[in-house]
């Protein structure tokens, strides 16, 4: 039984494309999550302790 190089190469190329897609998607998702976690709405909160002698 001989190795079918066409099928083997198609599988290797498919796996390489899948890995590339997953890495790219992971970077995009990481950026989105970092932006969501770093987002803070400007609020009108006032600092309670305004003592300058600290």
Secondary structure, 3 states (H helix, E strand, C coil): CCCCHHHHHHHHHHHHHHHHHHHHHHHHHHHHHHHHHHCCCCCCCCCCCCCCCC
